[in-house]
Amino acid sequence: MEIGITGVFGGSPKRDIGFLKEYAVAAEEAGFDCLYAPEHVVFFASYDSKYPYTPDGHPSFPPDVGLYDPLFVCAVASMVTTRLRTATSVMILPERPALLTAKEVMTLDHISGGRFDLGIGIGWSDEEYAALGVPWERRGRRADEYVEAIRAAWSNDVAAYQGEFVQFENAVLRPAPVKGTVPIIVGGDSPAAMRRAARLGDGWYGWWAGVELEPHLAQLRAIMAEEGRDQGPGWSLRVGLPIGGESPDEVAEKAAQAKALGVDEFVVGAGIPSRDFDVHLRRWAEAVSTAR
């Protein structure tokens, strides 16, 4: 089992691009395999939409949060490391044009030397969709088409796609990604997200938050079986653990449980402080590395 770490950058002068570079290097040196960068294009002072990962539906972050674009975060991190993969955690795919996303991700893939995974989801904020001029309705179907269209653009010298939300003919988007494609990891804990991961994804990424992991993964595997997919080579099962007051020993136990349940990558969702961040990264890496 590989191990990942989340990172939040841009929220203060102490977490600027210079900090990002140091953080990425320290994460690689600590032994992490992947750095995950979250996304929201824009935040709001208040929401009517319900946040899915808190009991009361209120976001767990403050309204004045700052956040760099995850593709730029992953590009910078890739340029100062040699082994560390990066991933979006997750890009809200329907908010971005499909072909523009294909171009940007392909470029990032070349910057990283093939060390980038595209984590995607459909988001939870109606307000964000409205501000970006994208309909909230049928966002799941839009995401499906975007995945199909992106893959068509990457895999064909002259590409075409005809859908409800994306249509193009005779499109040339070169060069191809380093390995011909970029892994697309579908995030989300709903049955719809699991089915999207089974039908269209190269893996699934969920959060161990408010659920029992074993039945949650059993649900995923049942959906995969219905779609004729299995967790074989080329399909990655990833689980993130949001860490509150847990001790390293408790997190290590969770990582061991995840490994026993067949998780391919365990992602530590810890709030790493700016001060002595390298010490904190080593502490969490040492805790979960026993479950590799």
N, C-alpha and C positions, 0 to 999 in steps of 0.2 A: 504494500500500500504506500502510495506517495503522500506527501503532506504539503499543504498550501497555507498561505497566510493572506489575510486581507490587509489593505492599506488605504487610508483616506488622506488625500492631499489637496491643498488649496484652501483649507479652512482658516488659516492664519498665516502671518509672515513666518512663523516658525516651521510651517509645513509647506514651504515653497518648493520650487524645482530643485534647488540645491539639497534640501532635505530628502526629497524623493530619490535622488541619485544615491545618497548615503544609505537610505533605507533599503533600496534594492540590493546594493552591494552587501549590506549586513545580513539581509534575508538569505542571499545565496551562500554567504560564508557560514551562516548558522545551520544550513542544511536543508532549507525549504526548497521544494521543487517548483513551486508556482506562486506568483504574486497576483492576487485578484483585486481589480479596481472597480468600484461601484459606479453607477451612473444615475444622475438625473440632470436633464438639460437645464431645468429651472425649478426653483422651490417657491413656496407660497407662505404668506404669513399665517394663513389658516386654511383648513381643508374641510370640505364636506365629504370627500372620499374617505373610505375607511382603510387604514393601514392594516395589512393582514398579519403582522407579526407581533402585535401587542393585544392584550386582552380587551382593552377599551377602544381599540381602533384608532388611537391617536399616534402619530409618528413618534418614534423614539429619538428623533434628532431635533435640534432647535430650529426655529424658522429662519434664522440668519446664517445657516450652514453654508460654507463655501466648498466647492468641489470642482477640480479640474476635469476636463473631458477625458474619459478613460482610454481612448485610443492614443492620445498624446502621452498620458501617463505610461502606458505600456511601451510606447516607442522609446521614451526616455529611459525607462528601466532596462529595456533590452540593450540599449547602446552602452550601458555601463556594466553589463554582466556577460557571462559567457555560457552559462548552463541554465540559468533560471528561465522557466517559461513564464509568460504573463497571460492573463485572461480578463475579459470583462465580466463583471459580477453584479448584475448582468446588463448588457445593452438593451434598451427598450426599443426593439427593432422596428415596430410599426411607426415610430415617430420620425424615422429617417428614410429618405428615398432609397429604394433597393439598389439601383446601379451605383449611386454615389457611395453607399456603404460597401458594395463589392469592391470599388476602386480603392477606398481608404483602407479596407482590411487587407487587400492584396498588397498594397504598399507597405503597411505595417508588417505583414508577414515577411517581406523582403528585408526590411530594416532589422527584424529580429533573427533572420536566418532560419525561418520556419519554427520559431519558438513562441507562437501566439495561438491561443484558443479563443474563438468567438463565442462567448456566453451570451445567450439571448433570452429575453422574456417579453411579456406584453404589458408589464407595469400594473399599477393599481390606482393612479391618480388621473381622474377625469379632467381635473384642472390643467394638468400638464399637456394633455392632448389638445384641449381647447386652445391653450396659449400658442401651441405650435401649428394650429390650423389643421389638425388631423382628426377625423371622426373617431369618437370613442367606440361607436357601434361597429361590430364585425372586426374588431381589432385582431381577434384570433385568426380568422380567415386571412386577413391582410398579412399577418406574420407568416402564415403557411406559404402564401404566394411569394413573399419576399425571399424566404429560404430557397424555394425552388428557382426563382429568377436569379438569385445570386449564384447558385451553383451552375445554372445554365451559362451565365456570363463567364465564369471561371473555366468551365470545362470545354467550351467550344470556340474554335477560331473565329467563327461567325455565328453569333448566338441569336436566338429568337425565343420569345415567351409571350403567350397570350393568356391573360387571366382577367379577373374582375378589376383588380387594382393595379396591375402592372402589365403593360403591353410594349413590346419592342420587336423589331425585325432587323436583320443584317447588322447587329451590334458587335463591335470589336472592342474588347476590354483586355488589353495585354500589358505586361506579361502575365502569364498564369502565376498563381501562387507557387512557392518554392517546391512543394511536393505535389503540385497539381490541384490541391484544395487546402482549405483551412478547417480544422475540426470545429463543428458547430454543436455546442453543448446547450441544451434547452433547460432553462431554469424555471422553477415553479413547482409548488406542492399540490396543486389541484389535479384532479383526474384529467382535465383537459390538457394541462401542461405535460403530464406524464404520457398521454397519448401522442402529443406532438413530438416528444422526445423519442418515442417508440417508432413513429412513422417516418420522421424526417431528420432526427438528430443523430449525431455521433456520440451522444451521451446525454446524461441527465444530471442536473445539479439542484439539490434541494437543501432546505435548512432544517436542522434538528431543533425545531422550536415549537413547543406546544403539541408535539406528537410523540407517540411511541415509535421508535425507529423500526423495529422488526415488522410490525403489521404495515407500516407505511411503505417499506420496501417490498413487502409481499404484494401490496396493491400495485406497485409499479411493475413488478415482474409478471403479475397476472395480465396487466394491460399489454406488456410487451409480448407475451405469449399469444394474445389475441391478434396482435399485429404481425406475428410471425418473426419476431426479433428475439435475440437472446444476448446475454452479457458476454459476448465473445471478444476476441481481438478486434480492436477498432471501435469498440463501444465502451465508453467510460462512465462509471457510476460514481458520482461525487456528492459528498455530504459536508455541509458547513455547520459548525457549531458556534452559535453566538455565546460569547463568554461574559458572564456577569461577575459574580463573586466566587466562581469555582476556583479551587486550588489546582496547581499543576497535576497533583496526583489524581484528582477527580477527572480532569480533562484527559489524562493518560488512560484512565479506565474507560472513558467514553470512546477514545480512539481505538482501544482494543476491542470494544464491542462492535464498533463499525467495521473493523477488519474482519472479525469473525462472521459478520453478516455479508461479506463479499464486497465491501466498499473499495473502490480503486483509488480514491483520493479523499483524504480527510482535511478539511479546510478550517483553520483556526480563525474564528471571528473575534479576535481580541482587540480591545481599544488600546493600542500601543501608544504610550505617551511620547511626546517629543524629546523629553529629557531622558537620557540613558536608554534610548530606544534599542540600541544594540544588545544591551543586557537583557531587556525584556524579550527580544526576539530569540536570543539563545535559550532563555528559560523555557519558553513555550516549545521551541524546537526539540530541546532535550526531553521534555515531557512526552511529546507525541511520537518521537522517533523510536521509542521502544515498541511501537505497534507497526513498524514498517514491515 
